[in-house]
Amino acid sequence: MWLFLVLATLLTWHLGENRGGGMLTAALLGIALVKGCIVAFDFMALRHAPPLWRIFVGGWLLLVCVLIGLAYWKGSLT
């Protein structure tokens, strides 16, 4: 898992530095969401936590990614 997280971080950094666009931003946010879930559920051991905690943390991660995506989309319209 650790190696996957490092490789995903390097990939998102490389793509973010060299390219741009809405679809790429959505893909980068998706990768960030997956990385956040891995950290929360595996490294923070929430996989075996009560369902309410898993829903709360997963929903928070999703909400943050959606809000960042909306801010990017709104900024690209102006």
MODELLER restraints for C-alpha pairs under 7 A, 6 or more apart:
rsr = mdl.restraints
at = mdl.atoms
rsr.add(forms.Gaussian(group=physical.xy_distance, feature=features.Distance(at['CA:5:A'], at['CA:35:A']), mean=6.42, stdev=0.5))
rsr.add(forms.Gaussian(group=physical.xy_distance, feature=features.Distance(at['CA:12:A'], at['CA:28:A']), mean=6.06, stdev=0.5))
rsr.add(forms.Gaussian(group=physical.xy_distance, feature=features.Distance(at['CA:26:A'], at['CA:69:A']), mean=6.91, stdev=0.5))
rsr.add(forms.Gaussian(group=physical.xy_distance, feature=features.Distance(at['CA:29:A'], at['CA:65:A']), mean=6.06, stdev=0.5))
rsr.add(forms.Gaussian(group=physical.xy_distance, feature=features.Distance(at['CA:33:A'], at['CA:61:A']), mean=6.48, stdev=0.5))
rsr.add(forms.Gaussian(group=physical.xy_distance, feature=features.Distance(at['CA:33:A'], at['CA:62:A']), mean=6.80, stdev=0.5))
rsr.add(forms.Gaussian(group=physical.xy_distance, feature=features.Distance(at['CA:33:A'], at['CA:65:A']), mean=6.78, stdev=0.5))
rsr.add(forms.Gaussian(group=physical.xy_distance, feature=features.Distance(at['CA:36:A'], at['CA:61:A']), mean=6.90, stdev=0.5))
rsr.add(forms.Gaussian(group=physical.xy_distance, feature=features.Distance(at['CA:37:A'], at['CA:58:A']), mean=6.82, stdev=0.5))
rsr.add(forms.Gaussian(group=physical.xy_distance, feature=features.Distance(at['CA:40:A'], at['CA:46:A']), mean=6.14, stdev=0.5))
rsr.add(forms.Gaussian(group=physical.xy_distance, feature=features.Distance(at['CA:41:A'], at['CA:47:A']), mean=4.66, stdev=0.5))
rsr.add(forms.Gaussian(group=physical.xy_distance, feature=features.Distance(at['CA:46:A'], at['CA:54:A']), mean=6.27, stdev=0.5))
